[in-house]
Amino acid sequence: MNRREVLRLLSMVGTLVGTGPVGNVLDLERLEHAATGPGRLDTATLAEYAELNTHLWRVFVLSKSKAITFPLVRQQLSVLAHSLQRSNSSATHLRLCGLVGDLFQLAGEISFDNNQYTDAAQCYALAASASKEAAAYDLWACAMTRHAFIGVYERQFRQALPMLDLAVGLAHKGDRTLSTWHWVNTVRAQALAGLRDLDGCLRALHMAEEVHELDGQIHNGGWLRFDGSRLAEERGTCYVELQRTDLAETALTDALSQTLSPRRHGSVLADLAAICAQRQDVSQLINYATTALEMATQTGSGVLSHKLQNVQSSLPALLGDRRVQHLDQEITALVRTSATR
């Protein structure tokens, strides 16, 4: 039911974003009534919408199970869709488009973590369209990056790279005091690692590291949350992909020394398990993967389930060991459960 409602909203809002303000088709009496009514779209109301969007991102970030945020997001999307139908000026319309671009990125994140990649892609595409309409370049670049990350996640690296290159160009047009450009390069590094382009990957990571040279408020804690604190684990993921186990282990061990959410902690452990599988170090593989499995079960994260599935693809050569056989069965059960959620 929730999913059908969001898909309906996708269709509705997608149409409304491109139609512009509707003030020119409303009569003056109706406009006057809307301006004096309790639901008028004044500056204060739009500011409240923006604050609620920010709050929903906070709930999403702090929740162990991301799906619990979905009903609240769906309700707010309905409010914004209704408001788009009543926007009576270009300024109001553009502000609402920015809010839609923000919130559909959040809806996409929830769908992505729930293994609904087609739904996530639709949300990100609409977020990009709305952000473009609002001329919000940083918001637009982030929507494009999230959309491209689905390709990275599904190992379609060559298809993802052009979209990431476009996102870099958009970020250049945005606010260079923000970390947008640096985050896009972090995701580009993963795509380049998947293409076995070590030099390109290292260059992108180096550009991402420049985030530490920024001062002030470099992100908003919502659709842009990159502050460089994840670079160790992102670098480790790239090195795992490049099969540089020595470099990967150093980066991931460094990541574990930080304070991580259960979801991020499990992701780092899954990458360490992948290294152990490449080295055929069964004891360490079992230790890392078992803990990651517990965290995947605890959080219900589809992302973590997917990472463990990648570990599973490295297990066939080790299946002579009963511990590995049991681990293989546990991952299969987890993936099956995740797919039916």
ChimeraX attribute file (.defattr): number of C-alpha atoms within 10 A of each C-alpha:
attribute: neighborCount
match mode: 1-to-1
recipient: residues
	/A:1	5
	/A:2	11
	/A:3	14
	/A:4	9
	/A:5	13
	/A:6	22
	/A:7	14
	/A:8	13
	/A:9	18
	/A:10	21
	/A:11	12
	/A:12	16
	/A:13	23
	/A:14	19
	/A:15	12
	/A:16	20
	/A:17	26
	/A:18	12
	/A:19	12
	/A:20	20
	/A:21	20
	/A:22	16
	/A:23	17
	/A:24	10
	/A:25	8
	/A:26	11
	/A:27	9
	/A:28	11
	/A:29	9
	/A:30	10
	/A:31	16
	/A:32	11
	/A:33	11
	/A:34	16
	/A:35	14
	/A:36	11
	/A:37	10
	/A:38	9
	/A:39	10
	/A:40	18
	/A:41	21
	/A:42	13
	/A:43	11
	/A:44	10
	/A:45	13
	/A:46	18
	/A:47	14
	/A:48	11
	/A:49	17
	/A:50	19
	/A:51	11
	/A:52	16
	/A:53	23
	/A:54	18
	/A:55	14
	/A:56	20
	/A:57	21
	/A:58	14
	/A:59	15
	/A:60	21
	/A:61	16
	/A:62	11
	/A:63	14
	/A:64	17
	/A:65	17
	/A:66	21
	/A:67	17
	/A:68	13
	/A:69	19
	/A:70	19
	/A:71	13
	/A:72	13
	/A:73	22
	/A:74	19
	/A:75	14
	/A:76	18
	/A:77	23
	/A:78	17
	/A:79	12
	/A:80	21
	/A:81	21
	/A:82	14
	/A:83	19
	/A:84	26
	/A:85	18
	/A:86	19
	/A:87	22
	/A:88	21
	/A:89	14
	/A:90	14
	/A:91	12
	/A:92	20
	/A:93	25
	/A:94	23
	/A:95	23
	/A:96	26
	/A:97	29
	/A:98	25
	/A:99	23
	/A:100	29
	/A:101	30
	/A:102	27
	/A:103	28
	/A:104	27
	/A:105	30
	/A:106	26
	/A:107	24
	/A:108	26
	/A:109	25
	/A:110	25
	/A:111	23
	/A:112	22
	/A:113	20
	/A:114	22
	/A:115	20
	/A:116	17
	/A:117	20
	/A:118	13
	/A:119	21
	/A:120	24
	/A:121	24
	/A:122	20
	/A:123	30
	/A:124	30
	/A:125	23
	/A:126	23
	/A:127	33
	/A:128	29
	/A:129	22
	/A:130	30
	/A:131	29
	/A:132	22
	/A:133	21
	/A:134	23
	/A:135	16
	/A:136	22
	/A:137	22
	/A:138	26
	/A:139	27
	/A:140	28
	/A:141	30
	/A:142	29
	/A:143	32
	/A:144	28
	/A:145	27
	/A:146	28
	/A:147	26
	/A:148	27
	/A:149	24
	/A:150	19
	/A:151	19
	/A:152	22
	/A:153	16
	/A:154	11
	/A:155	15
	/A:156	16
	/A:157	21
	/A:158	14
	/A:159	13
	/A:160	24
	/A:161	23
	/A:162	13
	/A:163	20
	/A:164	25
	/A:165	18
	/A:166	15
	/A:167	27
	/A:168	24
	/A:169	15
	/A:170	21
	/A:171	25
	/A:172	15
	/A:173	14
	/A:174	19
	/A:175	14
	/A:176	14
	/A:177	15
	/A:178	23
	/A:179	25
	/A:180	31
	/A:181	27
	/A:182	25
	/A:183	28
	/A:184	28
	/A:185	24
	/A:186	25
	/A:187	25
	/A:188	31
	/A:189	30
	/A:190	29
	/A:191	29
	/A:192	25
	/A:193	25
	/A:194	21
	/A:195	18
	/A:196	15
	/A:197	14
	/A:198	17
	/A:199	12
	/A:200	16
	/A:201	26
	/A:202	19
	/A:203	15
	/A:204	21
	/A:205	23
	/A:206	15
	/A:207	17
	/A:208	25
	/A:209	18
	/A:210	13
	/A:211	22
	/A:212	13
	/A:213	7
	/A:214	13
	/A:215	9
	/A:216	7
	/A:217	11
	/A:218	19
	/A:219	15
	/A:220	13
	/A:221	15
	/A:222	19
	/A:223	23
	/A:224	18
	/A:225	16
	/A:226	23
	/A:227	22
	/A:228	17
	/A:229	16
	/A:230	15
	/A:231	20
	/A:232	20
	/A:233	24
	/A:234	22
	/A:235	24
	/A:236	27
	/A:237	25
	/A:238	29
	/A:239	27
	/A:240	23
	/A:241	21
	/A:242	20
	/A:243	16
	/A:244	14
	/A:245	19
	/A:246	12
	/A:247	15
	/A:248	25
	/A:249	21
	/A:250	15
	/A:251	21
	/A:252	24
	/A:253	16
	/A:254	13
	/A:255	23
	/A:256	16
	/A:257	8
	/A:258	12
	/A:259	10
	/A:260	15
	/A:261	14
	/A:262	17
	/A:263	20
	/A:264	19
	/A:265	19
	/A:266	29
	/A:267	28
	/A:268	28
	/A:269	27
	/A:270	28
	/A:271	28
	/A:272	27
	/A:273	30
	/A:274	28
	/A:275	25
	/A:276	23
	/A:277	23
	/A:278	18
	/A:279	11
	/A:280	16
	/A:281	13
	/A:282	17
	/A:283	13
	/A:284	15
	/A:285	25
	/A:286	18
	/A:287	14
	/A:288	19
	/A:289	26
	/A:290	20
	/A:291	16
	/A:292	28
	/A:293	22
	/A:294	14
	/A:295	23
	/A:296	25
	/A:297	16
	/A:298	13
	/A:299	18
	/A:300	22
	/A:301	25
	/A:302	26
	/A:303	20
	/A:304	27
	/A:305	30
	/A:306	22
	/A:307	21
	/A:308	28
	/A:309	17
	/A:310	15
	/A:311	23
	/A:312	21
	/A:313	12
	/A:314	17
	/A:315	20
	/A:316	12
	/A:317	12
	/A:318	15
	/A:319	14
	/A:320	10
	/A:321	10
	/A:322	10
	/A:323	15
	/A:324	20
	/A:325	14
	/A:326	13
	/A:327	19
	/A:328	20
	/A:329	13
	/A:330	16
	/A:331	21
	/A:332	16
	/A:333	12
	/A:334	21
	/A:335	18
	/A:336	12
	/A:337	14
	/A:338	20
	/A:339	13
	/A:340	8
	/A:341	10
